[in-house]
């Protein structure tokens, strides 16, 4: 399974080569919420994958052949097919790989989840189940989660104090194996942000041993 905590690759780095058969590669960055979304789906579905972390302040020259603007996340398979944009990548993983389906089969429910995603900050009053998609975790919960995980890091965790349903959802999400596997310690996150806002390219490897 992937090494989520691999050091970043930057300018002058060697391209890691073709994706091995039977794996899918994600070009990622440990602290990015969009890449976090996609890594959650990889974990939730038990997909064998490898992680290549990219230094976003000092991007490898070869990385622009993976994404025209050098953004993350990008998925690459052994056929050299590239998939980017986090929601598209997540839906691709759900469609292309076996295991529990995270997107609803019912066309209306699938459309409803996409509408909720578009309404992101306006939906809290509509929540009437533990999870946003129903009584069990589904794609939309993973797509929302990275931002809620960061509330405490940004010092705004009390913004959910008066939303009991949302607090229950947060506690339920913290019990999910995929969420637990990708949690980053708050102090490491704060260390990253401190260096990031100083434009320090070493920010992306903060907290990793030499």
Backbone as a printed PyTorch tensor [residue, N CA C, xyz], in Angstrom:
tensor([[[  0.8680,  -1.1890,   0.0000],
         [  0.0000,   0.0000,   0.0000],
         [  0.8950,   1.2260,   0.0000]],

        [[  0.3150,   2.3670,  -0.2140],
         [  1.0390,   3.6050,  -0.4520],
         [  1.7990,   4.0860,   0.7750]],

        [[  2.8620,   4.8370,   0.5030],
         [  3.5570,   5.5690,   1.5550],
         [  3.0940,   7.0170,   1.4830]],

        [[  2.0870,   7.3570,   2.3050],
         [  1.5160,   8.7030,   2.2670],
         [  2.5380,   9.7630,   2.6490]],

        [[  3.5370,   9.3640,   3.4390],
         [  4.4770,  10.3320,   3.9970],
         [  5.7970,  10.3670,   3.2330]],

        [[  5.7740,  10.0370,   1.9540],
         [  7.0000,  10.1240,   1.1620],
         [  7.3810,  11.5840,   0.9590]],

        [[  8.6750,  11.8440,   0.8640],
         [  9.1410,  13.2150,   0.6710],
         [  8.7610,  13.7260,  -0.7150]],

        [[  8.6320,  15.0470,  -0.8180],
         [  8.2060,  15.6370,  -2.0810],
         [  9.3230,  15.6090,  -3.1180]],

        [[  8.9040,  15.6040,  -4.3840],
         [  9.8300,  15.7420,  -5.4940],
         [  9.7300,  17.1590,  -6.0290]],

        [[ 10.8840,  17.7610,  -6.3200],
         [ 10.9310,  19.1300,  -6.8060],
         [ 11.7490,  19.2510,  -8.0750]],

        [[ 12.1000,  20.4660,  -8.4210],
         [ 12.8860,  20.7140,  -9.6240],
         [ 14.1650,  19.8920,  -9.6020]],

        [[ 14.5000,  19.3470, -10.7610],
         [ 15.7120,  18.5570, -10.8680],
         [ 15.5430,  17.1050, -10.4680]],

        [[ 14.3660,  16.7500,  -9.9470],
         [ 14.1420,  15.3670,  -9.5280],
         [ 13.9470,  14.4690, -10.7480]],

        [[ 14.1920,  13.2050, -10.5450],
         [ 14.0500,  12.2180, -11.6140],
         [ 12.6110,  11.7270, -11.6620]],

        [[ 12.0570,  11.6590, -12.8510],
         [ 10.7020,  11.1200, -13.0170],
         [ 10.6470,   9.6940, -12.4710]],

        [[  9.6500,   9.3620, -11.6650],
         [  9.6150,   8.0450, -11.0190],
         [  9.3550,   6.8760, -11.9520]],

        [[  9.0930,   7.1220, -13.2240],
         [  8.9460,   6.0400, -14.1770],
         [  7.5160,   5.5750, -14.3240]],

        [[  7.2970,   4.5630, -15.1770],
         [  5.9390,   4.0720, -15.4310],
         [  5.2860,   3.5370, -14.1580]],

        [[  3.9640,   3.5900, -14.1270],
         [  3.2080,   3.0510, -12.9990],
         [  3.2100,   1.5250, -13.1110]],

        [[  3.6090,   0.8160, -12.0530],
         [  3.6140,  -0.6500, -12.1100],
         [  2.2250,  -1.2180, -12.3770]],

        [[  2.1890,  -2.3120, -13.0910],
         [  0.9310,  -3.0000, -13.3620],
         [  0.2490,  -3.3450, -12.0430]],

        [[ -1.0620,  -3.1450, -11.9860],
         [ -1.8170,  -3.4820, -10.7770],
         [ -1.8920,  -2.3730,  -9.7550]],

        [[ -1.2270,  -1.2430, -10.0280],
         [ -1.2650,  -0.0900,  -9.1280],
         [ -1.8470,   1.1050,  -9.8710]],

        [[ -2.3050,   2.0670,  -9.1040],
         [ -2.5820,   3.3840,  -9.6540],
         [ -1.7750,   4.3820,  -8.8280]],

        [[ -1.2730,   5.3980,  -9.4770],
         [ -0.4280,   6.3990,  -8.8010],
         [ -1.2290,   7.6750,  -8.6020]],

        [[ -1.0430,   8.3000,  -7.4520],
         [ -1.5990,   9.6280,  -7.2260],
         [ -0.4580,  10.6010,  -7.0000]],

        [[ -0.4490,  11.6690,  -7.7710],
         [  0.4580,  12.7880,  -7.5290],
         [ -0.2710,  13.6950,  -6.5430]],

        [[  0.3480,  13.9330,  -5.4090],
         [ -0.3650,  14.4650,  -4.2590],
         [  0.4970,  15.4710,  -3.5100]],

        [[ -0.0140,  15.9240,  -2.3960],
         [  0.7250,  16.7160,  -1.4120],
         [  0.0190,  16.5210,  -0.0860]],

        [[  0.7600,  16.2180,   0.9560],
         [  0.1860,  15.7460,   2.2120],
         [ -0.8560,  16.6820,   2.8060]],

        [[ -0.7270,  17.9880,   2.6000],
         [ -1.5820,  18.9520,   3.2790],
         [ -2.6930,  19.5190,   2.3980]],

        [[ -2.7900,  19.0650,   1.1660],
         [ -3.7660,  19.6150,   0.2180],
         [ -5.1330,  18.9560,   0.3970]],

        [[ -6.2010,  19.7250,   0.6380],
         [ -7.5250,  19.1180,   0.8370],
         [ -8.0640,  18.4360,  -0.4130]],

        [[ -7.7040,  18.9270,  -1.5960],
         [ -8.2010,  18.3070,  -2.8310],
         [ -7.5520,  16.9390,  -3.0460]],

        [[ -6.2520,  16.8630,  -2.8070],
         [ -5.5830,  15.5600,  -2.8810],
         [ -6.0760,  14.6350,  -1.7610]],

        [[ -6.3620,  15.2240,  -0.6030],
         [ -6.8760,  14.4580,   0.5380],
         [ -8.1680,  13.7420,   0.1480]],

        [[ -9.0570,  14.4360,  -0.5440],
         [-10.3000,  13.8230,  -1.0230],
         [-10.0100,  12.5100,  -1.7690]],

        [[ -9.1050,  12.6110,  -2.7280],
         [ -8.8320,  11.4720,  -3.5990],
         [ -8.1600,  10.3400,  -2.8360]],

        [[ -7.2710,  10.6730,  -1.9140],
         [ -6.6180,   9.6380,  -1.1020],
         [ -7.6210,   8.9420,  -0.1830]],

        [[ -8.6240,   9.6830,   0.2850],
         [ -9.6810,   9.0510,   1.0790],
         [-10.4100,   7.9740,   0.2750]],

        [[-10.7260,   8.2730,  -0.9770],
         [-11.4310,   7.3010,  -1.8110],
         [-10.5430,   6.0910,  -2.0850]],

        [[ -9.2740,   6.3120,  -2.3570],
         [ -8.3440,   5.1960,  -2.5560],
         [ -8.3230,   4.2820,  -1.3380]],

        [[ -8.2870,   4.8890,  -0.1610],
         [ -8.2860,   4.1060,   1.0820],
         [ -9.6210,   3.4200,   1.3220]],

        [[-10.6950,   4.1580,   1.1430],
         [-12.0240,   3.6190,   1.4390],
         [-12.3470,   2.4100,   0.5670]],

        [[-11.8550,   2.4150,  -0.6650],
         [-12.1340,   1.3150,  -1.5790],
         [-11.0370,   0.2490,  -1.5760]],

        [[ -9.9880,   0.4740,  -0.7860],
         [ -8.9180,  -0.5170,  -0.6930],
         [ -8.1480,  -0.6900,  -1.9910]],

        [[ -7.9730,   0.3990,  -2.7220],
         [ -7.2920,   0.3410,  -4.0230],
         [ -5.7770,   0.3990,  -3.8100]],

        [[ -5.0600,  -0.5420,  -4.4120],
         [ -3.5980,  -0.5500,  -4.3100],
         [ -3.0500,   0.6480,  -5.0860]],

        [[ -2.2980,   1.4590,  -4.4020],
         [ -1.8220,   2.6820,  -5.0380],
         [ -0.4860,   3.1040,  -4.4780]],

        [[  0.1720,   3.9870,  -5.1920],
         [  1.3950,   4.6080,  -4.6920],
         [  1.2280,   6.1130,  -4.7340]],

        [[  1.9040,   6.7710,  -3.8060],
         [  1.7910,   8.2280,  -3.6740],
         [  3.1150,   8.8720,  -4.0700]],

        [[  3.0370,   9.8230,  -4.9750],
         [  4.1900,  10.6600,  -5.3160],
         [  3.8350,  12.0730,  -4.8800]],

        [[  4.4980,  12.5640,  -3.8570],
         [  4.2210,  13.9100,  -3.3550],
         [  5.0360,  14.9420,  -4.1380]],

        [[  4.3660,  16.0290,  -4.4990],
         [  4.9670,  17.0730,  -5.3340],
         [  5.1740,  18.3400,  -4.5090]],

        [[  6.3440,  18.9420,  -4.6390],
         [  6.6260,  20.2110,  -3.9770],
         [  6.0110,  21.3380,  -4.8080]],

        [[  4.9240,  21.9010,  -4.3260],
         [  4.1670,  22.8690,  -5.1210],
         [  4.8390,  24.2300,  -5.2400]],

        [[  5.8590,  24.4850,  -4.4290],
         [  6.6300,  25.7280,  -4.5610],
         [  7.8420,  25.5350,  -5.4720]],

        [[  8.1100,  24.2970,  -5.8330],
         [  9.3480,  23.9820,  -6.5540],
         [  9.0860,  22.7500,  -7.4170]],

        [[  8.1070,  22.8590,  -8.3160],
         [  7.5910,  21.6820,  -9.0320],
         [  8.6260,  21.1020, -10.0050]],

        [[  8.6480,  19.7830, -10.0890],
         [  9.5450,  19.1530, -11.0720],
         [  9.1670,  19.5720, -12.4930]],

        [[ 10.1700,  19.7020, -13.3400],
         [  9.9090,  20.0860, -14.7210],
         [  9.0160,  19.0560, -15.4140]],

        [[  9.2430,  17.7740, -15.1140],
         [  8.4930,  16.7050, -15.7820],
         [  7.0250,  16.6670, -15.3600]],

        [[  6.7110,  17.3240, -14.2360],
         [  5.3400,  17.2070, -13.7400],
         [  4.3300,  17.8970, -14.6610]],

        [[  4.7850,  18.8660, -15.4350],
         [  3.8550,  19.5590, -16.3400],
         [  3.3870,  18.6580, -17.4860]],

        [[  4.0130,  17.4990, -17.6480],
         [  3.4930,  16.5200, -18.6090],
         [  2.3420,  15.7220, -17.9940]],

        [[  2.1460,  15.8570, -16.6840],
         [  1.0510,  15.1550, -15.9920],
         [ -0.1660,  16.0630, -15.8370]],

        [[  0.0720,  17.3420, -15.6350],
         [ -1.0140,  18.3180, -15.5410],
         [ -0.5280,  19.6040, -16.1930]],

        [[ -1.2830,  20.1640, -17.1260],
         [ -0.7950,  21.3320, -17.8670],
         [ -0.4740,  22.5430, -17.0010]],

        [[ -1.1090,  22.6460, -15.8370],
         [ -0.8510,  23.7760, -14.9380],
         [ -0.0860,  23.3580, -13.6790]],

        [[  0.3390,  22.1040, -13.6270],
         [  1.1090,  21.6270, -12.4780],
         [  0.2990,  21.4700, -11.2100]],

        [[ -1.0130,  21.2770, -11.3220],
         [ -1.8710,  21.1630, -10.1400],
         [ -1.9750,  19.7170,  -9.6620]],

        [[ -2.4910,  19.5640,  -8.4480],
         [ -2.7630,  18.2460,  -7.8810],
         [ -4.2260,  18.2230,  -7.4260]],

        [[ -4.7830,  17.0240,  -7.2800],
         [ -4.1900,  15.7070,  -7.5210],
         [ -4.2950,  15.3070,  -8.9890]],

        [[ -3.4310,  14.3690,  -9.3590],
         [ -3.5190,  13.7020, -10.6570],
         [ -3.4000,  12.2000, -10.4090]],

        [[ -4.2560,  11.4270, -11.0490],
         [ -4.1370,   9.9760, -11.0360],
         [ -3.4710,   9.5330, -12.3350]],

        [[ -2.6240,   8.5170, -12.2450],
         [ -2.0190,   7.9240, -13.4360],
         [ -2.0440,   6.4140, -13.2800]],

        [[ -2.4890,   5.7160, -14.3250],
         [ -2.4990,   4.2540, -14.2570],
         [ -1.4030,   3.6710, -15.1350]],

        [[ -1.3160,   2.3410, -15.1740],
         [ -0.2310,   1.6780, -15.8920],
         [ -0.3670,   1.8080, -17.4050]],

        [[ -1.5220,   2.3000, -17.8690],
         [ -1.7160,   2.5590, -19.3000],
         [ -1.3400,   3.9950, -19.6680]],

        [[ -0.7490,   4.7090, -18.7050],
         [ -0.3510,   6.1130, -18.8910],
         [ -1.5540,   7.0330, -19.0680]],

        [[ -2.7140,   6.6080, -18.6100],
         [ -3.8950,   7.4610, -18.6350],
         [ -3.8740,   8.3810, -17.4210]],

        [[ -4.1980,   9.6610, -17.6290],
         [ -4.1500,  10.6680, -16.5780],
         [ -5.5570,  11.1820, -16.2880]],

        [[ -5.8790,  11.3050, -15.0070],
         [ -7.1810,  11.8230, -14.5810],
         [ -6.9180,  12.9020, -13.5380]],

        [[ -7.4430,  14.1090, -13.7510],
         [ -7.2770,  15.1550, -12.7460],
         [ -8.5750,  15.8950, -12.5050]],

        [[ -8.5210,  16.8310, -11.5440],
         [ -9.6670,  17.4770, -10.8940],
         [-10.2220,  16.4860,  -9.8560]],

        [[-10.2480,  16.9040,  -8.5970],
         [-10.4780,  15.9590,  -7.5010],
         [-11.8100,  15.2350,  -7.5760]],

        [[-12.9020,  15.9360,  -7.8910],
         [-14.2030,  15.2640,  -7.9510],
         [-14.2290,  14.2570,  -9.1000]],

        [[-13.6740,  14.6380, -10.2470],
         [-13.6120,  13.7220, -11.3890],
         [-12.7660,  12.5040, -11.0410]],

        [[-11.6340,  12.7300, -10.3790],
         [-10.7570,  11.6180,  -9.9940],
         [-11.4620,  10.6690,  -9.0280]],

        [[-12.1960,  11.2290,  -8.0680],
         [-12.9050,  10.3940,  -7.0930],
         [-13.9870,   9.5560,  -7.7770]],

        [[-14.7420,  10.1580,  -8.6640],
         [-15.7850,   9.4160,  -9.3700],
         [-15.1820,   8.3490, -10.2750]],

        [[-14.0480,   8.6500, -10.8950],
         [-13.3620,   7.6510, -11.7150],
         [-12.9880,   6.4330, -10.8870]],

        [[-12.4110,   6.6580,  -9.7140],
         [-12.0100,   5.5420,  -8.8500],
         [-13.2110,   4.6930,  -8.4520]],

        [[-14.3250,   5.3460,  -8.1680],
         [-15.5190,   4.6030,  -7.7710],
         [-16.0670,   3.7800,  -8.9320]],

        [[-15.9870,   4.3340, -10.1360],
         [-16.5080,   3.6320, -11.3110],
         [-15.5680,   2.5280, -11.7970]],

        [[-14.2750,   2.7720, -11.7020],
         [-13.3000,   1.8870, -12.3440],
         [-12.8710,   0.7060, -11.4810]],

        [[-13.0890,   0.7940, -10.1700],
         [-12.5770,  -0.2410,  -9.2740],
         [-13.7150,  -0.9360,  -8.5300]],

        [[-13.5340,  -2.2300,  -8.2530],
         [-14.5680,  -2.9810,  -7.5270],
         [-14.6170,  -2.5810,  -6.0580]],

        [[-15.5260,  -3.2170,  -5.3280],
         [-15.6910,  -2.9080,  -3.9080],
         [-16.9260,  -2.0680,  -3.6900]],

        [[-17.0670,  -1.5910,  -2.4740],
         [-18.2350,  -0.7930,  -2.1140],
         [-18.3720,   0.4240,  -3.0240]],

        [[-19.5700,   0.5990,  -3.5820],
         [-19.8250,   1.7800,  -4.4030],
         [-20.1440,   2.9560,  -3.4910]],

        [[-19.4130,   4.0390,  -3.6840],
         [-19.5870,   5.2180,  -2.8390],
         [-20.5740,   6.2080,  -3.4490]],

        [[-20.6920,   6.2030,  -4.7690],
         [-21.7120,   7.0220,  -5.4270],
         [-23.0190,   6.2380,  -5.4950]],

        [[-24.1530,   6.8720,  -5.2430],
         [-25.4300,   6.1670,  -5.3050],
         [-25.7000,   5.6140,  -6.7090]],

        [[-26.3760,   4.4650,  -6.7650],
         [-26.7940,   3.9110,  -8.0560],
         [-27.9720,   4.6900,  -8.6320]],

        [[-28.8620,   5.1220,  -7.7460],
         [-30.0700,   5.8030,  -8.1910],
         [-29.7130,   7.1560,  -8.8180]],

        [[-30.1590,   7.4200, -10.0500],
         [-29.7900,   8.6720, -10.7210],
         [-30.1920,   9.9190,  -9.9410]],

        [[-31.3660,   9.8770,  -9.2910],
         [-31.7820,  11.0460,  -8.5200],
         [-30.8580,  11.2780,  -7.3370]],

        [[-30.5410,  10.1880,  -6.6050],
         [-29.6740,  10.3410,  -5.4330],
         [-28.2870,  10.8250,  -5.8370]],

        [[-27.8230,  10.3460,  -6.9750],
         [-26.5090,  10.7950,  -7.4620],
         [-26.5570,  12.2900,  -7.7910]],

        [[-27.6390,  12.7070,  -8.4570],
         [-27.7960,  14.1290,  -8.7730],
         [-27.9290,  14.9530,  -7.5000]],

        [[-28.6590,  14.4160,  -6.5050],
         [-28.8550,  15.1500,  -5.2470],
         [-27.5260,  15.3920,  -4.5430]],

        [[-26.6520,  14.3820,  -4.5430],
         [-25.3470,  14.5600,  -3.9070],
         [-24.5350,  15.6320,  -4.6310]],

        [[-24.6310,  15.6730,  -5.9480],
         [-23.8930,  16.6980,  -6.6870],
         [-24.4540,  18.0920,  -6.3960]],

        [[-25.7610,  18.1680,  -6.2170],
         [-26.3650,  19.4610,  -5.8640],
         [-25.8980,  19.8970,  -4.4740]],

        [[-25.8360,  18.9440,  -3.5380],
         [-25.3520,  19.2690,  -2.1960],
         [-23.9160,  19.7460,  -2.2410]],

        [[-23.1150,  19.1040,  -3.0800],
         [-21.7210,  19.5180,  -3.2040],
         [-21.6330,  20.9530,  -3.7040]],

        [[-22.4610,  21.3100,  -4.6710],
         [-22.4720,  22.6860,  -5.1920],
         [-22.9210,  23.6820,  -4.1270]],

        [[-23.7610,  23.2220,  -3.2220],
         [-24.2850,  24.1110,  -2.1810],
         [-23.4250,  24.1200,  -0.9140]],

        [[-22.3520,  23.3920,  -0.9370],
         [-21.4340,  23.1250,   0.1880],
         [-21.7260,  23.8950,   1.4750]],

        [[-21.7000,  25.2020,   1.4430],
         [-21.8290,  25.9850,   2.6710],
         [-23.2790,  26.2930,   3.0570]],

        [[-24.2380,  25.8060,   2.2740],
         [-25.6290,  26.1480,   2.5350],
         [-26.4690,  24.9420,   2.9460]],

        [[-25.8230,  23.7900,   3.1260],
         [-26.6000,  22.5600,   3.2640],
         [-26.8850,  22.1380,   4.6940]],

        [[-26.2630,  22.7580,   5.6570],
         [-26.3090,  22.2020,   7.0080],
         [-27.7330,  22.0430,   7.5280]],

        [[-28.6110,  22.9350,   7.1570],
         [-29.9900,  22.8350,   7.6200],
         [-30.7720,  21.7070,   6.9810]],

        [[-30.2410,  21.1210,   5.8980],
         [-30.9590,  20.0660,   5.1990],
         [-30.5680,  18.6690,   5.6850]],

        [[-29.5720,  18.5960,   6.5230],
         [-29.0640,  17.2940,   6.9450],
         [-30.0270,  16.6370,   7.9360]],

        [[-30.5530,  15.4600,   7.5780],
         [-31.4610,  14.7610,   8.4950],
         [-31.0620,  13.3160,   8.7160]],

        [[-29.8400,  12.9530,   8.3140],
         [-29.2730,  11.6420,   8.6140],
         [-27.8620,  11.8670,   9.1440]],

        [[-27.2610,  10.8280,   9.7130],
         [-25.9120,  10.9870,  10.2700],
         [-24.9390,  11.4320,   9.1800]],

        [[-24.9980,  10.7700,   8.0320],
         [-24.1100,  11.1210,   6.9220],
         [-24.8850,  11.9240,   5.8890]],

        [[-24.1820,  12.6920,   5.0930],
         [-24.8550,  13.5550,   4.1280],
         [-25.5900,  12.7620,   3.0590]],

        [[-25.0850,  11.5540,   2.7450],
         [-25.7220,  10.7540,   1.7140],
         [-26.7430,   9.7600,   2.2350]],

        [[-26.9330,   9.6890,   3.5480],
         [-27.8700,   8.7190,   4.1150],
         [-27.3560,   8.1610,   5.4230]],

        [[-27.6740,   6.8890,   5.6910],
         [-27.3160,   6.2810,   6.9650],
         [-25.9210,   5.6740,   6.9780]],

        [[-25.2660,   5.6190,   5.8260],
         [-23.8850,   5.1240,   5.7920],
         [-23.0300,   6.0820,   4.9730]],

        [[-21.7530,   6.0100,   5.1930],
         [-20.8180,   6.9300,   4.5500],
         [-20.8240,   6.7140,   3.0390]],

        [[-20.7090,   7.8160,   2.2820],
         [-20.6890,   7.7120,   0.8230],
         [-19.7730,   8.7970,   0.2620]],

        [[-19.7650,   8.8990,  -1.0530],
         [-18.8220,   9.7840,  -1.7230],
         [-18.8720,  11.2110,  -1.1860]],

        [[-20.0660,  11.7510,  -1.0030],
         [-20.1720,  13.1590,  -0.6270],
         [-19.5200,  13.4420,   0.7300]],

        [[-19.5790,  12.4750,   1.6520],
         [-18.9500,  12.6640,   2.9620],
         [-17.4400,  12.8090,   2.8200]],

        [[-16.8530,  11.9630,   1.9640],
         [-15.4080,  12.0630,   1.7480],
         [-15.0380,  13.3620,   1.0270]],

        [[-15.9010,  13.8300,   0.1350],
         [-15.6000,  15.0700,  -0.5870],
         [-15.6530,  16.2890,   0.3300]],

        [[-16.5100,  16.2480,   1.3460],
         [-16.6000,  17.3400,   2.3180],
         [-15.4850,  17.2970,   3.3690]],

        [[-15.1140,  16.0960,   3.7770],
         [-14.3380,  15.9230,   5.0040],
         [-13.0440,  16.7370,   5.0930]],

        [[-12.1860,  16.8090,   4.0650],
         [-10.9030,  17.4960,   4.2480],
         [-11.0160,  18.9020,   4.8190]],

        [[-12.0580,  19.6370,   4.4730],
         [-12.2140,  21.0020,   4.9930],
         [-12.6290,  20.9830,   6.4620]],

        [[-13.4640,  20.0450,   6.8590],
         [-13.8800,  19.9610,   8.2550],
         [-12.7360,  19.4740,   9.1380]],

        [[-11.8990,  18.6090,   8.6160],
         [-10.7470,  18.1610,   9.3940],
         [ -9.8270,  19.3240,   9.7220]],

        [[ -9.8190,  20.3370,   8.8930],
         [ -8.9210,  21.4740,   9.0690],
         [ -9.5000,  22.6040,   9.9230]],

        [[-10.7360,  22.4770,  10.3970],
         [-11.3380,  23.5490,  11.1950],
         [-10.4890,  23.8820,  12.4190]],

        [[-10.0390,  22.8500,  13.1220],
         [ -9.2560,  23.0870,  14.3400],
         [ -7.9000,  23.6940,  14.0000]],

        [[ -7.3130,  23.2610,  12.8980],
         [ -6.0200,  23.8100,  12.4720],
         [ -6.1350,  25.3160,  12.2520]],

        [[ -7.2410,  25.7410,  11.6570],
         [ -7.4340,  27.1660,  11.3600],
         [ -8.0640,  27.9330,  12.5190]],

        [[ -8.2780,  27.2400,  13.6540],
         [ -8.7910,  27.9090,  14.8440],
         [-10.2500,  28.2790,  14.7780]],

        [[-11.0370,  27.5640,  13.9750],
         [-12.4590,  27.9020,  13.8290],
         [-13.3540,  26.6910,  14.1330]],

        [[-12.8570,  25.7840,  14.9630],
         [-13.6370,  24.5860,  15.2830],
         [-14.9460,  24.9290,  15.9890]],

        [[-14.9750,  26.0760,  16.6790],
         [-16.2010,  26.4430,  17.3990],
         [-17.3280,  26.8750,  16.4610]],

        [[-17.0610,  26.9530,  15.1560],
         [-18.1230,  27.3470,  14.2210],
         [-19.2010,  26.2780,  14.1060]],

        [[-18.9240,  25.0630,  14.5940],
         [-19.9370,  23.9990,  14.5420],
         [-20.5760,  23.7590,  15.9190]],

        [[-20.2660,  24.6160,  16.8840],
         [-20.7640,  24.4340,  18.2460],
         [-22.2840,  24.3540,  18.2990]],

        [[-22.9600,  25.1460,  17.5000],
         [-24.4220,  25.2200,  17.5650],
         [-25.1010,  24.4140,  16.4470]],

        [[-24.3710,  23.4350,  15.9080],
         [-24.9480,  22.5620,  14.8730],
         [-24.7950,  21.1090,  15.3250]],

        [[-25.7090,  20.6260,  16.1760],
         [-25.5820,  19.2730,  16.7390],
         [-25.4710,  18.1790,  15.6870]],

        [[-26.2350,  18.2850,  14.6040],
         [-26.1870,  17.2440,  13.5740],
         [-24.8110,  17.1980,  12.9200]],

        [[-24.2320,  18.3650,  12.7060],
         [-22.9160,  18.4160,  12.0920],
         [-21.8520,  17.8590,  13.0290]],

        [[-21.9860,  18.1450,  14.3360],
         [-21.0360,  17.5880,  15.3040],
         [-21.1170,  16.0550,  15.3300]],

        [[-22.3250,  15.5120,  15.2420],
         [-22.4860,  14.0500,  15.1930],
         [-21.8190,  13.4820,  13.9440]],

        [[-21.9820,  14.1830,  12.8260],
         [-21.3460,  13.7370,  11.5850],
         [-19.8260,  13.7330,  11.7210]],

        [[-19.2690,  14.7780,  12.3100],
         [-17.8170,  14.8670,  12.4820],
         [-17.3140,  13.7140,  13.3370]],

        [[-18.0230,  13.4080,  14.4270],
         [-17.6070,  12.2940,  15.2920],
         [-17.7150,  10.9640,  14.5560]],

        [[-18.7660,  10.7930,  13.7570],
         [-18.9140,   9.5610,  12.9780],
         [-17.7960,   9.4260,  11.9500]],

        [[-17.4320,  10.5350,  11.3060],
         [-16.3640,  10.4960,  10.3090],
         [-15.0290,  10.1220,  10.9470]],

        [[-14.8000,  10.5600,  12.1590],
         [-13.5330,  10.2640,  12.8400],
         [-13.3830,   8.7860,  13.1670]],

        [[-14.4790,   8.0220,  13.0680],
         [-14.4180,   6.5780,  13.3070],
         [-14.1350,   5.7970,  12.0260]],

        [[-14.1810,   6.4570,  10.8870],
         [-14.0120,   5.7650,   9.6120],
         [-12.5430,   5.3960,   9.4000]],

        [[-12.2560,   4.1510,   8.9840],
         [-10.8570,   3.7260,   8.8220],
         [-10.0620,   4.5640,   7.8270]],

        [[-10.6800,   4.9590,   6.7130],
         [ -9.9560,   5.7630,   5.7210],
         [ -9.6030,   7.1270,   6.2890]],

        [[-10.5380,   7.7330,   7.0010],
         [-10.2900,   9.0370,   7.6340],
         [ -9.1760,   8.9200,   8.6690]],

        [[ -9.2510,   7.8910,   9.5050],
         [ -8.2350,   7.6970,  10.5500],
         [ -6.8440,   7.4930,   9.9520]],

        [[ -6.7730,   6.7700,   8.8470],
         [ -5.4860,   6.4560,   8.2330],
         [ -4.7760,   7.6990,   7.7080]],

        [[ -5.5350,   8.7450,   7.3710],
         [ -4.9420,   9.9240,   6.7400],
         [ -4.8970,  11.1550,   7.6450]],

        [[ -5.2960,  11.0090,   8.9010],
         [ -5.2570,  12.1490,   9.8210],
         [ -3.8340,  12.6660,   9.9960]],

        [[ -3.6710,  13.9770,   9.9820],
         [ -2.3730,  14.6060,  10.2220],
         [ -2.4430,  15.3610,  11.5390]],

        [[ -1.4390,  15.1960,  12.3610],
         [ -1.3870,  15.8660,  13.6570],
         [ -1.4940,  17.3880,  13.4690]],

        [[ -2.2800,  18.0210,  14.3310],
         [ -2.5120,  19.4680,  14.2250],
         [ -1.2020,  20.2510,  14.2480]],

        [[ -0.2630,  19.8740,  15.1210],
         [  0.9900,  20.6190,  15.2350],
         [  1.8380,  20.5080,  13.9630]],

        [[  1.7810,  19.3460,  13.3190],
         [  2.4990,  19.1980,  12.0520],
         [  1.8710,  20.0890,  10.9930]],

        [[  0.5480,  20.1350,  10.9920],
         [ -0.1550,  20.9920,  10.0300],
         [  0.2030,  22.4580,  10.2490]],

        [[  0.2330,  22.8820,  11.5140],
         [  0.5690,  24.2740,  11.8150],
         [  2.0070,  24.5880,  11.4250]],

        [[  2.9060,  23.6170,  11.6160],
         [  4.2930,  23.8080,  11.1970],
         [  4.3990,  23.9790,   9.6960]],

        [[  3.6230,  23.1770,   8.9740],
         [  3.5810,  23.3140,   7.5130],
         [  3.1080,  24.7100,   7.1210]],

        [[  1.9850,  25.1710,   7.7200],
         [  1.4300,  26.4680,   7.3500],
         [  2.4070,  27.5960,   7.6400]],

        [[  3.1030,  27.5050,   8.7520],
         [  4.0740,  28.5330,   9.1190],
         [  5.1410,  28.6820,   8.0370]],

        [[  5.6760,  27.5540,   7.5740],
         [  6.6960,  27.6020,   6.5300],
         [  6.1010,  27.9680,   5.1680]],

        [[  4.8990,  27.4730,   4.9140],
         [  4.2440,  27.7240,   3.6210],
         [  4.0510,  29.2220,   3.3940]],

        [[  3.5990,  29.9320,   4.4320],
         [  3.3470,  31.3640,   4.2750],
         [  4.6290,  32.1840,   4.2700]],

        [[  5.7540,  31.5130,   4.5180],
         [  7.0570,  32.1550,   4.3320],
         [  7.6610,  31.7880,   2.9710]],

        [[  6.8460,  31.1250,   2.1450],
         [  7.3070,  30.6700,   0.8200],
         [  8.5200,  29.7510,   0.9030]],

        [[  8.5790,  28.9830,   1.9770],
         [  9.6840,  28.0400,   2.1880],
         [  9.3480,  26.7320,   1.4700]],

        [[ 10.1310,  26.3240,   0.4560],
         [  9.8280,  25.0830,  -0.2580],
         [  9.9480,  23.8460,   0.6240]],

        [[ 10.6080,  23.9860,   1.7720],
         [ 10.7130,  22.8600,   2.7010],
         [  9.4250,  22.5870,   3.4590]],

        [[  8.4250,  23.4670,   3.3050],
         [  7.1600,  23.2890,   4.0220],
         [  6.5120,  21.9500,   3.7140]],

        [[  6.6230,  21.5060,   2.4740],
         [  5.8690,  20.3370,   2.0270],
         [  6.3740,  19.0310,   2.6370]],

        [[  7.6010,  19.0480,   3.1760],
         [  8.1450,  17.8640,   3.8390],
         [  8.1610,  18.0300,   5.3630]],

        [[  7.4820,  19.0530,   5.8760],
         [  7.5110,  19.3080,   7.3140],
         [  6.9880,  18.0980,   8.0910]],

        [[  7.7380,  17.7390,   9.1270],
         [  7.3230,  16.6310,   9.9890],
         [  7.8310,  15.2730,   9.5690]],

        [[  8.4920,  15.1980,   8.4090],
         [  9.0560,  13.9260,   7.9660],
         [ 10.4910,  13.8090,   8.4550]],

        [[ 10.8890,  12.6140,   8.8120],
         [ 12.2610,  12.4060,   9.2520],
         [ 13.1960,  12.4760,   8.0550]],

        [[ 14.4320,  12.7700,   8.3180],
         [ 15.4280,  12.9020,   7.2210],
         [ 15.6650,  11.5660,   6.5570]]])
